Amino acid sequence: MNEQQRTIEPLNQERPRLKQLIIQNFRGIGNHPVTIELDKIVVLVGPNNVGKSSILRAYEVAMSEGSNEANLQEDDFPGGVVHQDSLPMIELHTVVQNHAPGARWIHTDSITQEKLVKERWTWATPGAPKRQGFDVEKKVWAEDAVPWGAPNVANYNRPKPHRIDAFSDPKVQADVIVKLLSNVIKERVKDVQEEAGESQYKHLLRTIATLRQQVISESIAHIEKIELQVSELLSEVFPGYVVKFDPRAEEEAESDLNLFQKVNNAQLKMGYGENGHLTTLDRQGSGARRTLLWSALRMIAETNVTKGAKKGAKKEAIEGEENRPHVLLLDEPELCLHPNAVREACRVLYDLPNTGNWQVIVTTHSPAFIDVSRDNTTIIRVEQINGHISGTTVFRPERVKLDDEDRSLLKLMNIFDPYVAEFFFGGRCIIVEGDTEYTAFKHIMATKPGIYKDVHIIRARGKATIISLVKILNHFGSRYSVLHDSDTPTTLRKGKTIKNPAWAHNEKIYAAIQDRPHTSNVRLLASLGNFEKAYFGEEVSSEKPYNAIVHLQHDEKRFEKVEQLLDALLDHSKVPPEGALEWTSIAQLEEMVAVQASKELVAAGTEDEIDEGL
């Protein structure tokens, strides 16, 4: 454990944490409330224009109470019209620790013993909201008071939002980043002066025109340290890139407290570090700007926490802004990033909550941003059903109950196939064991895209991983199918008959499927022997996917047989082709494998007799 983690952990016990967000009648979200369960990492997935960005905006609006940012416009009401029976409402549940409000506001969970405070914001008209707290003693939303009192005090007791939109004006985004880092540098310079017990900072108030450059020179080490910290974080996504802060202190010096005059006076330049050309942020690409922004936020939050935890820091510091926890609200982080940068950005964002000071809520259309091997992730599918927007938790680690082996297998599968998590985004799902089935089904789907456009073929690359994927799909509570090779109970190894390890996984697959909820409809099919033997009548030892494509392209009957198999996996009422077995017990599977083996022996003997006759 590093020093930073050691300083963070004691404070982490006292920080508030988001538990649940409920949104109703806000923008595209109507009378049916959308409930978002919050975790360290929350990933919102779903089609375009179903309200994912509105969910991010909802938390930001609620946390802006007391400022114009919390004021809603008429366009923020459902349909852009104010109706008294469909007024906007945002409800927030926050887990609190030492700095809880009065007892009337605190609900203690009987299982987790967590202290929960419920608040809601409502808008009767365009403009500012009305905040209420839930009185646990009277079981009503109180009218006479609110938790923590005034908005500016209450906000300190909830995580601070940092929202990064999918598309922002380059100049505005650059100014935000420069302002953030300018403020940090000014605070550092002030701290250095005060800690040193010198009078230069006070003297600067009277002679700033002549001493400004001197102060900058004396603080250059701190500026360089910040440049290095931000550059290191940025290089995790953009290797080799550096950040340089140019305060331009020689320009427009005035006798005030602002060491850098104004935001427009300072420049932040970025580019490749080794003999590369550094340019201002507004000339950088959107992906680079957005990544730098959340890298800067991360650096500021982490260094402030360490600062607040220093020996001798006031105990009351936990109540200040510097120790307030943070929520990163990030809209489509994959936009404008190179594939390698997408993977690195994903890793950095998933690691961010490990600092003990952050929660992250992201929207994404990229399967690469879903990592089910982590134990801190909640995945919520936002979709529109029958005209109503809903949020469904499709993955939460403690409910899926993945073990260490499951996580290891899923992590490897994510490396081999970053698009494997596409099934989280919706559609009809089929789990297949290997590359041959995947290739064959994908070929058929490509020939008839109108029929199979919403089908996801999930390639497990092995029976053990099928079990892990079944656990996840069971959590969905929806329809899916599994196709695997039956294999045989025994196999030959070095001339000896041994138990087949692949056979043992069959029973585990069946057991995992039986653990599904009653609402889930699952079909389990086994290809007797293996895929090639069951549907092409041959054994293939190499280039199996290519061999399958050749058969499907040149043999209409085999194409129809595999298409019948695909249709049976999608529509559980359809009869699967010969060679596929829908099995319900290991004894039944073993019996059918033995029958199939006998048929093959008879067929082989008949061929031998014919050959001898010739």
Secondary structure, DSSP 8 states (H G I E B T S, - for coil): --HHHHHHHHHHTTS-EEEEEEEESBTTB-SS-EEEE--SEEEEE-STTSSHHHHHHHHHHHTTTTSGGG-B-GGGSGGG---TTS--EEEEEEEE-TT---GGGEEE-TTT--EEEEEEEE-SSSB--EEEEEETTTTEE-SS--TTSSHHHHHTTS-EEEEE-SS--HHHHHHHHHHHHHHHHHHHHHHHHHHTT-SHHHHHHHHHHHHHHHHHHHTHHHHHHHHHHHHHHHHTTSTTEEEEEE--TTSS--SSS-TTSSGGG-EEEEEETTT---EEGGGS-HHHHHHHHHHHHHHHHHHHHHHHTSTT--GGGGGSGGG--EEEEEE-TTTT--HHHHHHHHHHHHHGGGGSSEEEEEE-S-GGG--TTSSSEEEEEEEEETTEEEEEEEE-HHHHT--HHHHHHHHHHHHH-TTGGGGGG-SEEEEESSHHHHHHHHHHHHH-TTTSTTEEEEE-SSHHHHHHHHHHHHHHTS-EEEEEE---SEEEETTEEEE-HHHHHHHHHHHHHHTS-TT--EEEEEESS-HHHHHHSS---S-HHHHHHHHHHH-HHHHHHHHHHHHHHH-TTS---TTEEE-SSHHHHHHHHHHHHHHHHHHHHHHHHHHHH-
